[in-house]
């Protein structure tokens, strides 16, 4: 069964460093999303991406964040200068249409 | 602003019991509602999707209902098993959003005792 994959599973970085989180969405899906979940809190929407551009973003997704689909299979989230409060589980999701979203296993980001 | 609330926050039941998890949302203008399961430290597994025009969806021992006008959904789990122990999340996709981001509740942590 097709699934969303994410790498790495755990990323540890120093405050101020840049990180890139990688995702491979399900191959025939057209809509891509990033969410995050700070420990003990709700899953929060960050950004959605369709037709090679950002279609919607939340207040969390400020200038420190960017997304890219560098090729036909990968979808990346970049945080330019990490802060302590960026520590969270980051989930990638994809959907074929504006329907059921399928989530990856997540990348746990720890900022020291 | 859409808010999603799930009650109870935690639930412990003996194996074999039928149970109901509740989800409420403040704005009835939703496109669809999705129930997920999350195991500790893991990703989200989609369980059921209900479109706004539907009243319920069933998958195996799971049945989800939707009452859009009252802003409520329930997830019914029949004959619970220890393997059902997980956190169950409810999420709504609002109507009219450009690409439909999901708004999540905080979840109900279910523990099924053998």
Boltz contact constraints between the chains, C-beta under 6 A:
constraints:
  - contact:
      token1: [A, 42]
      token2: [B, 104]
      max_distance: 6.0
  - contact:
      token1: [A, 42]
      token2: [B, 106]
      max_distance: 6.0
  - contact:
      token1: [A, 43]
      token2: [B, 104]
      max_distance: 6.0
  - contact:
      token1: [A, 45]
      token2: [B, 101]
      max_distance: 6.0
  - contact:
      token1: [A, 48]
      token2: [B, 99]
      max_distance: 6.0
  - contact:
      token1: [A, 48]
      token2: [B, 101]
      max_distance: 6.0
  - contact:
      token1: [A, 50]
      token2: [B, 99]
      max_distance: 6.0
  - contact:
      token1: [A, 55]
      token2: [B, 98]
      max_distance: 6.0
  - contact:
      token1: [A, 55]
      token2: [B, 99]
      max_distance: 6.0
  - contact:
      token1: [A, 56]
      token2: [B, 98]
      max_distance: 6.0
  - contact:
      token1: [A, 56]
      token2: [B, 99]
      max_distance: 6.0
  - contact:
      token1: [A, 56]
      token2: [B, 101]
      max_distance: 6.0
  - contact:
      token1: [A, 98]
      token2: [B, 100]
      max_distance: 6.0
  - contact:
      token1: [A, 100]
      token2: [B, 46]
      max_distance: 6.0
  - contact:
      token1: [A, 100]
      token2: [B, 49]
      max_distance: 6.0
  - contact:
      token1: [A, 103]
      token2: [B, 43]
      max_distance: 6.0
  - contact:
      token1: [A, 103]
      token2: [B, 44]
      max_distance: 6.0
  - contact:
      token1: [A, 104]
      token2: [B, 43]
      max_distance: 6.0
  - contact:
      token1: [A, 105]
      token2: [B, 43]
      max_distance: 6.0
  - contact:
      token1: [A, 106]
      token2: [B, 43]
      max_distance: 6.0
